[in-house]
Amino acid sequence: MWGRASGVKGGRIFGRVPGGSPPAGVNPDEDVVPSAESRTAVARVIAVTSGKGGVGKSNLTVNLGLALAALNQRVIILDADLGLANVEVLLGISPPCTLYDCLYRDRDIREVLVPAPGGVQFISGGSGFLELANLDRARWQRLLTSLALLDNLADFILIDTGAGLSKNVLGFLAAAGEVIVVITPEPTSLTDGYSLIKVLARFKVHREVLLAVNRAGSEQEALATVRRVGTVADRFLGLPVTYLGAIHEDRAVIRAVRNQRPFYLAEPRSQPARSVAAMALCLTGGGFREEPPRPGFRGFVQRLARLFDR
């Protein structure tokens, strides 16, 4: 199923759900690669989050980034799940520097950027974002100037947040231009995911929330999961929930994690790889969705600072 799905109440759908048909004029087997002229100098900042841990949020972030890179997009993945190193483990790399080095050791932001497999770049947050609340004005201005360079270095900046409703996580979500909430069909994940969307609705800074379903047993289970969350969100929160896509249970994901090689690269013909490819296609346009405003990464950091000051 492609495009808006009027038959799915309480959750708009765009992108491809396995087993459906594309709209006229779209070939799902051909990459839609934006031209150089269509790029802007300001990156799209997307926070990927979840209401609870263990739902595959970091795995989705990494593989979605690789799928975007395959569509000729410049991608930076920022690991903001402070205290954990999930992204670098999934990518199979060990970054020599983190954002902390940029803050307190005068490293240039380009030294902190680490090339990763598949053409993406990666920044390890370290304890860097925790230090934002304590920066003096001079260091803050230097950081802003440095981070503003990322807008010229990327089309997409994917921020892998921590799970839950901590102040740091909510700060990242409020500051980001777009938010993807990852859930599974499990009841606890649905409850925690809805609680997270409820808090986002209170911010009144996002016009929609994108929903990705992981570990779905089937297409029908994924759609039923979206309906359960989307119907309640539309009715009680007034914040539209848009279905981005689903990744089914697949051994390819387990093998990839064990081998520290993303499944999009290790098994590109697997269902999970094809699913993230469809999600990436939707995010890059293809006529399915109006592109949201781009505040850029500089705008993200400025809003984050104001939130930490409260």
Helices and strands as residue ranges (DSSP letters): E 12-13, G 36-38, E 44-49, H 57-70, E 75-79, H 86-91, H 99-104, H 109-112, E 114-115, G 117-119, E 121-124, G 128-134, H 137-147, H 150-153, E 156-160, H 167-175, E 178-183, H 187-203, E 209-216, H 219-236, E 241-248, H 251-259, H 263-266, H 271-283, H 296-309
